[in-house]
Amino acid sequence: GGSAGASPGYGVSLVAETTNGCFFGAEACGGAGTVPEDVGAQAAKMLLEDVANGGCVDSANQGLMLTLAVLCPEDVSRIRLGRLTPSTVKLLRLLRDMFGVVYKIKADEGSMTLILSCMGVGFKNMAKGIA
C-alpha cells in the first residue's frame, strides 16, 4: 500500500529454537511479481535444511562464530557445526592466512556434526582507552 513506501519487495525472517537452546534463522526476500507463498516456502526450506544439518549455528552465521573464536583470548574455543558451507571453508583458509590459526576439525559420528576447535590469538583493541 501507499504507507509501505516505494519499495517493490518484501521479506520474511524465520527463527527456530532447538530443545537445547540453539537458535537457527533463515531469511528470504521477494521482489515485484514474486508470490509471497514462494518466499515463505524458500525461507522455510532453508531453515529446515539448517536444522537437519545439526550443529549449534545456522549456515549464515558459521563464519561469524569461527572469526570470533579466533579473536578471543588465548584459550581453546570449540564449536559444533553442521555441514560447512563453501564460504565457511574459504573463511577457514583466510583465517589461517591472516592469523596463523588452524582449526582442528573432528567429526562426531553420533550426531553427524563437526566439532571445530582452535586456540584464540588474544586480540586486544589497542585503540580502547585504559579505564
N, C-alpha and C positions, 0 to 999 in steps of 0.2 A: 503494500500500500504506500500511499504518499508519505506516511510518517516513518517509513523504514529507510528513507534516504535514497540516494541514487545508485546504490549497489544492486547489480543484477543477480547476485548469487546468495547462497546461504550455506550453512554448515551444521554439523552435528558432532558433539563430543560424547563418547560413551566411556564409562568407568565401571570396572568390576573389582570387587574386593574378594580375595581368597579367604578360605577358612583360617589361614594363619596370619592374616592381616596385610598381605601384599596387595598393592593396587596395580591394575593394568588399565591402560587407556588406549583409545583409538579415536581418530578424527577423520572426517571426510567432508569435502566441500563440493557443492554443486553450483553450476553456473546457469545462465539463462538457457532455458529449454531442457534442463535436467529434471527428471521426475524425483520428487522428494523421497519416495519409497526406495528408489535405486540408491540414493545417497545413504539412507539409513541402512540398507542391506549391505552396502560396501563397508561401512563402519563396523557393523555387527560381525561381518566375516573377518575383518582384520582383528577385532577384539577376540573372537573365538580362536583364531589361529595362535595368537599370543598366549592365551590361556592353555591351549592344548600343548604348546611347546614347553610349558613349565618355566621354572626359574622364579626369580623374585622381582624381575624388572621386565617391562614390556620392551619390544624391539626398538621403539623410538627413543628410549632412554638408556639403552645399553652403553652407548658411548659416553654419556654424561657420568654415569656411575664409575666407569673404568678410569676416566680422566680424574675424577675427584679422589679415587683410591690412590692414584699415582702421586697426587699433590699432597696427600695427608701426611701427618707426622711419620717419622722413621720407625714404622712398625708394620707388621703384616696385616694386610686387608684381604678379605675373602668375600666373594660374591657368587651367588648361584644364578646362572643364566640358562635360558633355553637355547635353541639353535641360534648361532651367531649370524648376524646379517652381514652382507658383503661390506657395508660401510663400517661395521664394527671391526672386521678383520683389517681393513685399511687403517683404521684408527689405532689398532694394536701395533701395527708397523710404525706408524707415525710417533706414537708414544715411545717406542723403542729407540727410534732415531733421535728424538728430541731430548728425552730424559735418561736414556740408557736403561730403562726399566723393561724387563722381560717378564711377562706373566707366565706363571706355571698353570697349565690347564689340565684338569683331571676330570675324566668322565665318571659320572655317577650312574652306574648301570641300573640301579634300583628305581631311580626317578627319571631316568633318561634325560638328565640335565648335565651341565658342565659347571665345575667349581673352578673359578679363576682366582688366583692369589698373587699378590705382589708385595714388594717392600716399598713403602712410600718414600718420596725424596725429601720430605720435611720442608716443603715450600713455605717461605715466610714472606709476608708483604712488607718489604723494606720501606715503602712509602708511608706506611702507617705510623703515626706518631706514638711515642712511648708515653704511656699514662703514668 
